[in-house]
């Protein structure tokens, strides 16, 4: 049903997730990020609140594994959940319950963790972490997105995917990157790549608009000279 990759950039301290699934609007419920804290994916039969609960625990001083253990241990319906975590220091953790759908697997690497369920084969998460670790020079958003594509190219889900999301946090309380394809009949990852390519040249301008509005550039829309 879903596969994803969480990562941290050691150069910048950014944290983020790229994720795709067969159902609609994956970005609305599965990926969670917080600047200077971490990134959490909660998938399979999803309980969205788990993402923020893990991030709260990390923010309060726990590492990725401690935070995940705190949130999932003894949790009702935990066997239906699949979670992955990376914290701002690059520590990773993951949990896969006994009721996870279909072929499922997890791969952990340096500053990254990937997981999936209802996969075409068990090597999909490893393809994602391998790509992520081999390309540290890329912007984290691009690195995650191309790692997700590597998972797709390695087999991806058993069936077609229809939505995808890319979420990256850096210095501020809002995401630096928050891009989604909520539904696409054929290739949401390709659509998400196109959106990222359009967004990247403007990305820092939106930070400027937030932090120093007088210096923010105009985009030539009617009424904005």
C-alpha positions in Angstrom: 0.0 0.0 0.0 2.8 2.5 0.8 6.6 2.9 0.6 8.7 5.8 2.0 12.1 7.1 2.9 13.1 9.3 5.8 16.4 11.2 5.8 18.6 13.7 7.5 21.2 15.9 5.7 24.3 16.0 7.8 25.5 19.2 6.1 22.4 21.3 6.7 20.5 19.6 9.5 17.4 19.3 7.3 15.1 16.4 7.9 12.4 15.0 5.6 10.4 12.3 4.0 9.3 11.2 0.5 6.4 8.8 0.3 4.0 7.3 -2.1 1.0 5.0 -2.0 -1.9 3.5 -3.9 -4.6 5.5 -2.0 -5.5 9.1 -2.2 -3.8 12.1 -0.4 -0.9 10.3 1.3 0.6 13.6 2.2 -2.3 14.5 4.4 -1.8 11.7 7.0 1.4 9.8 6.7 4.6 12.1 6.7 5.4 14.3 9.7 8.5 16.6 10.1 9.7 19.1 12.6 12.7 21.4 12.3 15.7 20.6 14.5 13.8 17.5 15.7 13.1 14.8 13.1 10.9 13.1 10.6 8.4 10.3 11.0 6.4 8.2 8.6 3.3 6.4 9.9 1.9 4.0 7.3 0.0 0.8 6.5 -3.3 1.1 8.5 -2.4 4.7 9.5 -3.0 6.5 12.8 -1.8 10.0 11.8 -1.4 11.2 15.4 1.5 8.9 16.0 3.8 11.1 13.9 3.5 14.1 16.2 3.6 12.0 19.3 7.0 10.7 18.3 8.2 14.2 17.3 7.1 15.5 20.7 9.1 12.8 22.5 12.2 13.6 20.4 11.8 17.3 21.1 11.7 16.5 24.8 15.1 14.8 24.7 14.6 11.3 23.5 16.5 9.8 20.5 14.6 8.2 17.6 14.4 4.7 19.2 13.5 5.9 22.6 10.7 8.1 21.2 9.3 5.3 19.0 9.4 2.9 21.9 7.6 5.3 24.2 4.8 5.9 21.6 4.2 2.4 20.3 4.9 0.1 23.3 1.6 -1.3 24.6 -0.4 0.8 22.1 -3.8 -0.5 21.1 -3.9 -1.7 17.4 -0.1 -1.4 17.2 0.1 -4.5 15.1 -1.5 -2.7 12.2 1.1 0.1 12.2 4.3 0.6 10.4 6.5 3.6 11.5 9.9 4.9 10.6 11.8 7.6 12.4 15.0 9.7 11.8 16.0 12.3 14.3 18.0 15.5 13.8 21.2 13.7 14.9 20.7 11.0 12.2 19.6 8.2 14.6 16.9 6.0 13.1 14.2 3.6 14.4 11.4 1.6 12.9 8.4 -0.6 13.9 6.4 -3.0 11.8 3.4 -4.7 13.4 2.4 -8.3 12.8 -0.7 -7.4 10.8 1.2 -5.4 8.1 -0.1 -6.0 4.6 1.6 -8.1 2.0 5.4 -8.2 1.3 6.9 -5.7 3.7 10.4 -4.7 4.7 12.6 -2.0 6.3 16.1 -0.8 5.5 18.2 1.4 7.7 21.3 3.3 6.6 23.4 6.3 7.5 21.0 9.2 8.3 18.1 7.3 6.6 15.5 4.6 7.0 13.0 3.3 4.4 10.1 1.0 4.6 7.1 -0.4 2.7 4.2 -2.8 2.6 2.3 -4.5 -0.2 5.6 -4.4 -2.0 6.5 -6.1 -5.3 9.6 -7.4 -3.6 11.5 -7.1 -0.3 14.4 -5.2 -1.9 12.5 -2.0 -2.4 13.5 -0.3 0.9 17.2 -1.2 0.4 17.1 0.4 -3.1 15.9 3.6 -1.4 18.5 3.7 1.3 21.3 2.8 -1.1 20.4 5.7 -3.3 20.1 8.1 -0.4 23.5 7.2 1.0 25.2 7.4 -2.4 24.2 11.0 -3.1 24.9 13.2 -0.1 25.7 16.3 -2.3 22.1 16.7 -3.4 19.6 19.0 -1.7 17.7 16.8 0.8 14.4 17.2 -1.0 15.9 16.0 -4.3 17.8 13.3 -2.6 14.6 11.9 -1.0 12.6 12.2 -4.1 15.1 10.4 -6.2 15.5 7.7 -3.5 11.8 7.2 -3.7 12.0 6.8 -7.4 14.8 4.2 -6.9 12.4 2.3 -4.8 9.8 2.5 -7.5 12.3 1.4 -10.2 13.2 -1.6 -7.9 9.7 -2.8 -8.0 7.7 -0.5 -5.9 4.2 -1.6 -4.8 2.5 -4.7 -6.0 -0.1 -2.4 -7.7 -0.1 1.2 -9.0 0.6 4.2 -6.8 -1.7 7.2 -7.0 -0.5 9.8 -4.6 2.9 11.0 -3.3 4.4 13.7 -1.0 7.7 15.4 -0.2 8.1 17.1 3.1 11.4 18.7 4.4 11.9 20.9 7.5 15.0 23.1 8.1 15.2 26.1 10.4 11.7 27.3 11.0 8.4 26.0 12.5 6.9 25.5 9.0 8.2 23.1 6.4 10.8 24.4 3.9 9.2 22.0 1.3 5.7 20.7 1.5 4.7 19.3 -1.9 2.0 16.8 -2.8 0.3 15.0 -5.6 -3.0 14.0 -4.1 -4.1 11.8 -7.0 -2.6 10.8 -10.3 -3.8 7.9 -12.4 -0.4 6.8 -13.7 2.8 8.3 -12.1 2.5 10.5 -9.0 6.3 10.4 -8.4 7.0 11.8 -11.8 4.4 14.5 -11.2 5.9 15.3 -7.8 9.4 15.6 -9.4 7.9 18.2 -11.9 6.4 20.2 -9.0 9.7 20.1 -7.1 11.6 21.4 -10.2 9.1 24.3 -10.5 9.3 25.0 -6.7 13.0 24.8 -6.1 14.0 28.1 -7.8 11.4 29.9 -5.7 12.0 28.0 -2.4 14.2 30.5 -0.7 12.1 33.5 -1.9 9.2 32.2 0.2 11.5 32.1 3.3 12.5 35.7 2.5 8.8 36.6 2.3 8.3 35.2 5.8 11.3 36.6 7.5 12.1 39.8 5.6 9.0 40.9 3.6 10.4 44.2 2.5 13.1 42.3 0.6 10.8 39.7 -0.9 10.8 39.5 -4.7 7.7 40.1 -6.8 6.3 37.3 -9.0 4.5 39.7 -11.3 1.0 38.7 -10.4 -1.7 41.3 -11.0 -1.4 44.1 -8.4 2.1 43.1 -7.3 4.5 45.5 -8.9 
